[in-house]
Amino acid sequence: MVHFNNDWDEVLAGEFDQEYYKRIRYFLKQEYAEQTVYPPMEYIFNALRLTPYSSVKAVILGQDPYHGPGQAHGLCFSVQPGVKVPPSLQNIYKELKSDLGIEPPKDGTLTKWAKQGVLMLNTTLTVRAGQANSHKNLGWTTFTDHVIEKLNDHEKPIVFLLWGGNARSKARLITAPQHLVLEAAHPSPLSAYNGFFGCHHFSMCNDYLKSCGLTPIDWDLNTP
């Protein structure tokens, strides 16, 4: 049984008894035994463990975990400490500097954002080594749809930052009038110039949070 040790346990009560999730679990049991799968099993739900439901102020949606050794640790776009910053994250840092003047950190670990209420969620939570999107049809999108639906019911305003096609497909689930949905191209080198660069999502997110009387996010990863 999955436990988050925070209020997600109550919010997602019953989710892990659903037939679709039992199929995911059965498949992953074999997959982790026979293949190299990322992230390590204990990190699959890191995003939900680090950012309790009641604390969520913003949601950044990614596609699926990094599929190289030692990178993924359950937070979208984030890599484990000491790992080279991947190209998509380098582009996120470039936009952060352009938007807010924040210098790119040397590290690619985004835990600081998660602990401030930024839910760093991928639309698919596992991947086979070296094979991007290999678990896309496993059922994870049903799970993350349900997470977004629960967030849509949140009593406090949330900013949804949807980057790329996989993330933007979730916009249909966000209907509550008090939330802000920001959409842009994916920060990957293949698409960042199609609207990710210059989107100003970081400042727009903070302006919205402040307008709602909420503490803005400290996006600067150079400070503890």
ABEGO torsion letter per residue (X at the ends): XBBAGBAAAAAABGAAABAAAAAAAAAAAAAAAABBBOBBAAAAAAAAAABBAAABABBBBBBBBBABBGABAGBBGBBBBGBBBBAAAAAAAAAAAAAAGBBBBABABAAAAAAAGBBBBBABABBBBGBBGAAAAAGAAAAAAAAAAAAAABABBBBBBBBEAAAAAAAAABABAABBBBBBBBABAAAAAAGABGAGAAAAAAAAAAAAGBBBBBABAABX
